[in-house]
Amino acid sequence: MPQPTGEPSLSTGAVLRYWLPVIVALAVFCQVAVKGLRPALAEERRLEDATAVLLGRYGESVEESARLGRLLRAQRDPVLLERERRALLVNPRAPGQER
């Protein structure tokens, strides 16, 4: 006659039912990690690179805008316009006009 050991005998089905929630959660986590997390991290890196390029272009545009604004203000300046008009009237080959 076998001696009772005090531990109940567990069937494979009982062990599987006990660990089934853990296995399902692990499978879902792996699915998210492989199909969701990696592409999201790759997209984050791509967007960071695109942001750096965009900020560079924005800085260049701001500088160009400032340069064009200064040029526009200079072209609207009546003193500069008068100087340019007089410079065009002067014949560079006339005596005393050589530079």
Secondary structure as GFF3:
##gff-version 3
##sequence-region A 1 99
A	DSSP	alpha_helix	12	32	.	.	.	ID=ss1
A	DSSP	pi_helix	33	37	.	.	.	ID=ss2
A	DSSP	alpha_helix	38	76	.	.	.	ID=ss3
A	DSSP	alpha_helix	78	89	.	.	.	ID=ss4
###
